[in-house]
Amino acid sequence: MKPFIGFEKYQIGLPPAGYAQLFINLCELEGVSAAEAIAKTEAMGYEPQLRYLDTPDGLEVCIAVLKLM
């Protein structure tokens, strides 16, 4: 799998050409825990990676999935 990092390691960045990404903000989950969200993503056959999103309100932890289009 090709990396899709931002300016810093583990930051969400733009995906390489030919790839799409999905990220789930673990700070915004309702009714499901972060562990459950990661487990469900893995159960769907994806290999989620922990990334962070730098927002004006601070850092938010996300899981990100990279997929070949």
PyMOL commands that set and color helices and strands:
alter all, ss='L'
color gray80, all
select helices_A, chain A and resi 26-28+34-43
alter helices_A, ss='H'
color red, helices_A
select strands_A, chain A and resi 19-25+49-55+58-68
alter strands_A, ss='S'
color yellow, strands_A
deselect
rebuild
show_as cartoon
